[in-house]
Amino acid sequence: MARCPSDSRNGVRWLRGGGATEQASAQLSLALVQMDLSGAVEQNLERADSLLGEAAQASATLALLPELFPFPWFPASESAEHFGWAEAGGGTAVAAAAAMARRHGLTVVVPTYDLDVEHGTRYNTTYVVAPTGAVLGRYRKNHIPYHPGWYEKYYYEPGNLGFPVFVHQGLRFGIQTCWDNLFPEGSRLLGLAGVHLILAPRGTGDQSLARWRTALAANALANNCYVATVNRTGLEGGQWRFGGDSALFDPNGTVVAEATKPNQVVVATVDKALADASRAAWPFRDDRRPTLYQDLSRG
């Protein structure tokens, strides 16, 4: 597995892709790849390849897939047979995404099911795969829910990799997976690290879309950055309907792009200058009082 250089500051790990540098003014073209993943894995991989091809044709350079790609939503119930879907290094999902990244010339962000062979533990892990097919780094979901339809604690452990920051075309980004986004501390840490973009892959039902929009918009606004979310779509397990509503929120918390179809690619621009201007106009970080927040670290 290829890795980029990294270092740690304040609990945030910094990862850089080959040749990535920060620029005073930069933009990136981001593809939100909204998908119905209720079918067989092979079918889901074929659909993803087609959608990533559309993203490349629309001049995207960074593409985000939905949570637990390319599997049907197995956390809807508890079954040990699904433990075998977790593979070292992201297995099938990452290998397929690497081939797609090379074929289409994209950096692909792949949220999948992962196995730590050494410790025998499983994680909800998001890999960042370069256009060369090399893995630039990974993030493991830190907050794990357990309620009907989302029995995730049964399948994987809380993350142990902190909050890595990646650099792509001069912009910094981090990742917060689904449930993570309802815990503002992670987004705040990424905001303090100066990210311009938070990627938020999700697997959420259609009954809670308004709640998610509010939370994601608030995270964008409070941290002066874009938040891009990609959700699954379709009916799974005969009763769990995933709501889509994939969208890009700008640093003002405003939706600037959104998906409206079950299988759709939406390509939008993320502008470093707008995030930097938001920080200058609304300098929340300058007025923080960390000494008052010590109780946040207590159980």
C-alpha positions as CSV (number, residue, x, y, z in Angstrom):
1,M,0.0,0.0,0.0
2,A,1.5,3.3,-1.0
3,R,1.5,6.0,1.6
4,C,2.2,9.7,1.6
5,P,4.3,11.5,4.2
6,S,2.5,12.3,7.4
7,D,2.9,14.1,10.7
8,S,0.7,14.9,13.7
9,R,-0.4,18.1,15.3
10,N,-3.0,18.5,18.0
11,G,-4.4,15.1,17.3
12,V,-4.8,15.8,13.6
13,R,-2.7,13.8,11.1
14,W,-1.6,15.5,8.0
15,L,-1.3,13.5,4.8
16,R,-0.2,14.7,1.4
17,G,-0.5,13.2,-2.0
18,G,2.4,13.1,-4.4
19,G,3.3,16.7,-5.5
20,A,0.4,18.2,-3.6
21,T,1.1,21.8,-2.5
22,E,-1.0,24.6,-1.0
23,Q,-1.7,27.6,-3.2
24,A,-2.9,31.1,-2.3
25,S,-5.8,30.7,-4.8
26,A,-7.1,27.3,-5.8
27,Q,-10.2,25.5,-6.9
28,L,-11.1,21.9,-7.3
29,S,-13.9,20.2,-9.2
30,L,-15.7,17.8,-6.9
31,A,-18.0,15.0,-8.0
32,L,-20.8,13.8,-5.7
33,V,-21.5,10.2,-6.7
34,Q,-25.0,9.4,-5.4
35,M,-25.9,5.7,-5.9
36,D,-28.4,3.0,-5.2
37,L,-26.3,0.2,-3.6
38,S,-29.1,-2.3,-3.0
39,G,-27.9,-4.7,-5.7
40,A,-25.1,-7.2,-5.9
41,V,-21.6,-6.0,-5.3
42,E,-20.6,-6.7,-8.9
43,Q,-23.6,-4.6,-10.1
44,N,-22.7,-1.8,-7.8
45,L,-19.1,-1.7,-9.0
46,E,-20.2,-1.5,-12.6
47,R,-22.6,1.3,-11.8
48,A,-19.8,3.2,-9.9
49,D,-17.4,2.8,-12.9
50,S,-20.0,4.3,-15.2
51,L,-20.8,7.2,-12.9
52,L,-17.1,7.9,-12.3
53,G,-16.7,8.0,-16.1
54,E,-19.4,10.7,-16.2
55,A,-17.6,12.6,-13.5
56,A,-14.3,12.6,-15.4
57,Q,-16.1,13.7,-18.6
58,A,-17.4,16.7,-16.5
59,S,-13.8,17.6,-15.6
60,A,-14.0,16.5,-12.0
61,T,-10.7,15.7,-10.3
62,L,-12.0,14.4,-6.9
63,A,-15.0,12.0,-6.5
64,L,-16.8,11.0,-3.3
65,L,-18.7,7.6,-3.1
66,P,-21.4,6.7,-0.5
67,E,-20.8,5.0,2.9
68,L,-20.0,1.3,2.9
69,F,-19.4,1.1,-0.8
70,P,-19.9,-1.2,-2.7
71,F,-22.0,-3.4,-0.3
72,P,-25.8,-3.5,0.3
73,W,-26.6,-2.0,3.7
74,F,-25.7,-5.0,5.9
75,P,-26.0,-3.1,9.2
76,A,-29.7,-3.2,8.9
77,S,-29.6,-6.5,10.8
78,E,-27.0,-8.5,12.8
79,S,-25.5,-11.4,10.9
80,A,-22.0,-12.8,11.4
81,E,-21.9,-13.9,7.8
82,H,-21.2,-10.3,6.9
83,F,-18.0,-10.2,8.9
84,G,-16.3,-11.8,5.9
85,W,-17.0,-8.7,3.8
86,A,-14.4,-6.8,5.7
87,E,-11.1,-7.2,3.9
88,A,-7.5,-6.0,4.6
89,G,-6.7,-2.8,3.0
90,G,-10.2,-2.3,1.8
91,G,-9.9,-5.4,-0.4
92,T,-12.3,-5.6,-3.3
93,A,-13.6,-2.0,-2.9
94,V,-10.2,-0.3,-2.9
95,A,-8.8,-2.5,-5.6
96,A,-11.7,-1.8,-7.9
97,A,-11.6,1.9,-7.0
98,A,-7.9,2.0,-7.8
99,A,-8.6,0.6,-11.2
100,M,-11.4,3.1,-11.8
101,A,-9.2,6.0,-10.6
102,R,-6.5,5.0,-13.1
103,R,-9.0,4.5,-15.9
104,H,-10.7,7.9,-15.4
105,G,-7.9,10.0,-14.0
106,L,-9.6,10.8,-10.7
107,T,-8.8,10.9,-7.1
108,V,-11.5,8.7,-5.6
109,V,-12.7,8.7,-2.0
110,V,-13.9,5.2,-1.1
111,P,-15.9,4.6,2.2
112,T,-15.9,0.8,2.8
113,Y,-15.6,-2.1,5.2
114,D,-12.1,-2.8,6.4
115,L,-10.2,-5.5,8.3
116,D,-7.2,-5.0,10.6
117,V,-5.7,-8.4,10.2
118,E,-3.1,-8.0,12.9
119,H,-5.7,-7.3,15.6
120,G,-8.7,-9.0,14.1
121,T,-10.8,-5.9,14.2
122,R,-13.1,-4.4,11.6
123,Y,-13.7,-0.7,10.8
124,N,-15.8,1.6,8.7
125,T,-12.8,3.0,6.8
126,T,-12.6,5.6,4.0
127,Y,-9.7,5.4,1.7
128,V,-8.4,8.2,-0.5
129,V,-7.1,6.7,-3.8
130,A,-5.0,8.7,-6.3
131,P,-5.3,8.7,-10.1
132,T,-2.2,6.4,-10.1
133,G,-4.2,3.9,-8.0
134,A,-2.0,4.5,-5.0
135,V,-3.6,4.8,-1.6
136,L,-2.9,8.3,-0.1
137,G,-4.4,7.7,3.3
138,R,-7.5,6.6,5.2
139,Y,-9.9,7.7,7.8
140,R,-11.9,5.5,10.2
141,K,-15.3,6.4,11.4
142,N,-15.0,7.5,15.0
143,H,-18.7,7.6,16.2
144,I,-20.6,4.3,15.8
145,P,-24.4,4.1,16.2
146,Y,-26.5,1.2,17.3
147,H,-30.3,1.4,16.7
148,P,-32.8,-0.3,14.4
149,G,-31.5,-0.4,10.9
150,W,-28.1,0.9,11.9
151,Y,-26.6,-1.9,14.1
152,E,-23.1,-0.7,13.3
153,K,-21.5,-1.4,16.7
154,Y,-22.1,-5.1,15.9
155,Y,-19.9,-4.9,12.8
156,Y,-17.0,-2.5,13.5
157,E,-15.1,-0.7,16.1
158,P,-14.7,3.1,16.6
159,G,-11.9,4.6,14.6
160,N,-8.4,4.9,15.9
161,L,-6.7,7.1,13.3
162,G,-7.7,10.5,14.5
163,F,-8.7,13.2,12.0
164,P,-6.3,13.0,8.9
165,V,-6.1,16.1,6.7
166,F,-5.4,15.6,3.0
167,V,-4.2,18.1,0.3
168,H,-5.7,18.0,-3.2
169,Q,-5.0,20.7,-5.8
170,G,-4.0,23.2,-3.1
171,L,-7.0,22.6,-0.9
172,R,-7.1,20.8,2.5
173,F,-9.9,18.4,3.2
174,G,-10.9,16.0,6.0
175,I,-13.5,13.3,6.3
176,Q,-16.4,12.8,8.7
177,T,-18.5,9.7,8.1
178,C,-22.3,9.8,8.6
179,W,-22.9,9.7,12.4
180,D,-19.7,11.6,13.0
181,N,-21.3,14.8,11.6
182,L,-23.7,14.9,14.5
183,F,-20.8,15.3,16.9
184,P,-19.4,18.7,16.1
185,E,-16.0,18.2,17.8
186,G,-14.5,16.3,14.9
187,S,-15.6,19.0,12.4
188,R,-14.2,21.6,14.7
189,L,-10.8,19.9,14.9
190,L,-10.7,19.8,11.1
191,G,-11.8,23.4,11.0
192,L,-9.0,24.4,13.3
193,A,-6.6,22.5,11.1
194,G,-7.6,24.8,8.3
195,V,-9.5,22.5,6.0
196,H,-11.4,24.1,3.1
197,L,-13.7,21.0,2.7
198,I,-15.1,18.3,4.8
199,L,-16.3,15.1,3.0
200,A,-19.3,13.5,4.6
201,P,-20.2,10.1,3.1
202,R,-23.5,8.8,4.6
203,G,-26.0,6.0,4.8
204,T,-29.1,7.7,6.1
205,G,-32.8,7.2,5.8
206,D,-35.3,9.5,4.0
207,Q,-37.2,10.2,7.3
208,S,-34.3,12.2,8.7
209,L,-33.1,14.3,5.7
210,A,-34.1,17.7,7.3
211,R,-32.1,16.9,10.4
212,W,-29.0,16.0,8.4
213,R,-29.3,19.2,6.2
214,T,-29.4,21.3,9.4
215,A,-26.4,19.6,10.9
216,L,-24.3,19.7,7.8
217,A,-25.1,23.3,7.1
218,A,-24.2,24.2,10.7
219,N,-20.8,22.4,10.4
220,A,-20.0,24.3,7.2
221,L,-20.9,27.7,8.7
222,A,-19.3,27.2,12.1
223,N,-16.0,26.0,10.5
224,N,-15.8,28.4,7.5
225,C,-15.5,25.5,5.1
226,Y,-17.4,23.6,2.4
227,V,-19.2,20.3,3.5
228,A,-19.8,17.8,0.7
229,T,-22.2,14.9,1.6
230,V,-23.0,11.8,-0.5
231,N,-25.8,9.5,0.6
232,R,-27.0,6.1,-0.6
233,T,-30.4,5.8,-2.3
234,G,-32.9,2.9,-2.7
235,L,-34.9,0.4,-0.6
236,E,-32.8,-2.1,1.3
237,G,-33.8,-5.0,3.5
238,G,-37.4,-4.5,2.4
239,Q,-38.0,-1.6,4.8
240,W,-35.0,0.8,4.9
241,R,-35.3,3.5,2.3
242,F,-32.1,5.6,1.9
243,G,-32.9,9.2,1.2
244,G,-30.2,10.5,-1.2
245,D,-30.1,14.3,-0.8
246,S,-26.4,14.5,-1.6
247,A,-25.3,18.1,-1.6
248,L,-22.5,20.6,-1.4
249,F,-22.8,23.3,1.3
250,D,-20.6,26.4,1.0
251,P,-18.9,28.1,3.9
252,N,-22.1,30.1,4.5
253,G,-24.1,26.9,5.1
254,T,-25.9,27.4,1.7
255,V,-26.6,24.5,-0.6
256,V,-24.8,25.2,-3.9
257,A,-25.3,21.9,-5.6
258,E,-27.5,18.8,-5.0
259,A,-28.5,15.5,-6.5
260,T,-32.1,14.7,-7.2
261,K,-32.0,11.3,-8.9
262,P,-31.2,7.8,-7.4
263,N,-28.1,7.3,-9.5
264,Q,-26.5,10.7,-10.4
265,V,-23.2,12.5,-10.5
266,V,-23.2,16.2,-9.5
267,V,-20.0,18.1,-10.2
268,A,-19.4,21.4,-8.4
269,T,-16.6,23.8,-7.7
270,V,-14.9,24.1,-4.3
271,D,-13.2,27.5,-4.1
272,K,-10.3,28.0,-1.6
273,A,-10.7,31.8,-1.8
274,L,-14.3,31.7,-0.6
275,A,-13.4,29.6,2.4
276,D,-10.5,31.9,3.2
277,A,-12.8,35.0,2.9
278,S,-15.3,33.4,5.2
279,R,-12.6,32.9,7.8
280,A,-11.6,36.6,7.5
281,A,-15.2,37.9,7.7
282,W,-16.3,35.5,10.5
283,P,-13.2,34.8,12.6
284,F,-14.7,32.3,15.0
285,R,-11.4,30.6,15.7
286,D,-9.9,33.8,17.1
287,D,-12.7,34.1,19.7
288,R,-12.6,30.6,21.0
289,R,-11.9,30.1,24.7
290,P,-10.5,26.5,25.0
291,T,-9.9,26.7,28.8
292,L,-13.7,26.9,29.2
293,Y,-14.2,23.7,27.2
294,Q,-12.2,21.2,29.3
295,D,-15.3,19.4,30.4
296,L,-15.8,18.2,26.8
297,S,-13.0,15.8,27.3
298,R,-14.6,14.1,30.4
299,G,-16.8,11.1,30.0
